[in-house]
Amino acid sequence: MNRRYLCALILLAIVLGSSQQASAIPAFARKYQTSCSTCHIAYPVLNSFGKAFKAAGYRIPAGDEGFTKDEPVSLGAPAWKQVWPDSLWPSDIPGHSVAAFWLSSRFRVNKSAKITNEFDGLNELYVLAAGTLGESFSFFGELEVIDGGTVPTSFGAALPRAFFSYNHPSHKFNVTYGLFEPRAVLTPTRLRLMRMSDLLSNRYGMPPTGNSFSLAPNQRGVELWGNVEGPGNKGGLEWFAGVVNGRDAGTPPGAGAYGAAVSGLNSRLQAALAREGRTGMEVNSDKDFYFGANFKIGGMGVLGGGVPEAELVQADNYIDNSATLGAFYYRGQAPALVTEAGKEIFDRDGNNFHRVGAKVDLNIHKGNILYGFQLNRDQVRNAGRNFDQLINMVEARYVLYPWLIPAVRFENLNPNYGVAFNRTTVHVSILARANVRISLEGVLSQNSTTDPIRDYRRYEGGNDRQFHARLDFAF
Amino acid sequence: MRATLLVLVSLSVLAVAHAGTITGTATLRGMPDQSNIVIYAEKTPKETASPPKQPVVMDQVNLAFVPHVLPIGVGTTVVFPNSDEVRHNVFSPSPAKRFNLGTYPKGATREVVFDRPGEVALLCNVHAEMSAYVLILETPYFIVTPRDGRFTLKDLPPGNYTVTAWHERFKPVSQPVQIKGTESVTLDFRLTTRR
């Protein structure tokens, strides 16, 4: 065996052997004195109970008080409600530390890179803060101290999530305000199992229009959302609608002749943006909006219906036989270089773009299959045509054992302006402990070698095929 | 006179001898602690009970009202001593009995007569986290559950009753029951949150 790979295996063995004292105590685990596995299949992937916990405003659906082991600090007894409006409405703040840490480290293999394999030491260090405030409010914040092995240089990169939510007691109507990942995605970027690459549906821009918009991982704005359980407390409906600034994922580079044209367009667009005193694409006052719904058939109620009341279940809580159908629509406006009277001019609102997605999410015994498709359409003024992409994705996961979870994802992007390409990602997660995850993952690109549109590779670190062994732990 | 007393005592003994009992368990959904649930039985039609002559105590100790829940009969006097090292200001905004006893120091006592049935929340204007409840009932048959939620209501004369389980944060639940003689009736309650 190659000595370098032997070293990597030894490192993994050391990590496995030395994590005897590790315990899962991030913010909510601390509050309820429970394991990560109460809410996660393999963190950050949520099980049905974890989704219900989130839908209930980060509260145990069966009755938060009964499960709270770390008593909150009272900001007024509940009876003060009777005094309102002559007093403040009573509330509380967490009695425990709301901060948690998530660290990851990788050993990467990349045959196309100058250095074909290397340890990256500390790849990610996230500080997560989350909690509830009284009966109706909750908050979530994420600070990226290190991301991708580097210290973020901008405020936006360092603080990808910071939101405050009002949760109506019925959970049918809630409001989230701040910096958050919209629900208008096929599957949330933040909660994905495969960490090496972002989903094409969430992050891929539209190269020929220069639109680098991405749905995820965060947007600034306000989102209204709610949940209603189905008959017999099974399944149910989640609805959502939001108004956001729109998000700029940066400018994708190009390659080849077509890529050079894209790069040229981007350069001119960036120069125009610079004249506006901006570097990002969001230079208009118009707000983007979106709406959608997910409907779950069977399984645990979306608000935790059918959850045992006395205990938080640790075993087999990844089984939830159910089907979820979902759809969303997103409309945004982005700046574009528009041709007018034979001249290229900068138009802040020149690109009306649309994103439409639909999905089927099946939980069958220990397995999960997610299929989704997304139509991306950019309409640039005076362009005389639409620029479309159809993205298909299917992801399958199976819990062989609660600590051994293989998964595979296949994505296909089919544009009406270029050549389609595929991406296959294979993955296996090994949970050494509830809060210690070792994952082996490979991204296999199956592009045609003549494909001129390779800008998606920016999300892959500039290479088609990669492999990594990754260690995550949270506390 | 002696004959009258003898008759009254005999009737009382006879009544107790024919008294029934209601036992059971009250549980709060999702809660490990089932204490502070008030179980009370009201005769149907209602019979007003005479208030006790002795006042009952709602103390203030270590920045908390003790007990946290106090069921009493209509017309009962409740005294509010301050056994703490700090000053307190007991008041209630509840419609059943609005009052404000002002701020008073350790060792001082105030009292209030609760002359109408209802639920009265007690607050301290100095310590926002303090609270307690006085439940004023039109019956002498009530009890507060301990941590395990088990209860026994004793000495109920024969008749029809409505038995109610009340908790400050859960929806009250009532059940009808008939006491025929010296029998013991079992009733269980399961309360869900008011939200």
Interface residues (C-beta under 8 A of the other chain):
Chain A: I60 A62 G63 E65 G66 F67 S74 L75 G76 A77 P78 A79 W80 Q82 V83 P90 E135 P169 E309 A310
Chain B: L28 R29 G30 M31 P32 D33 P93 S94 A121 L122 L123 A128 E129 M130 S131 Y133 E168 R169 T193 R195
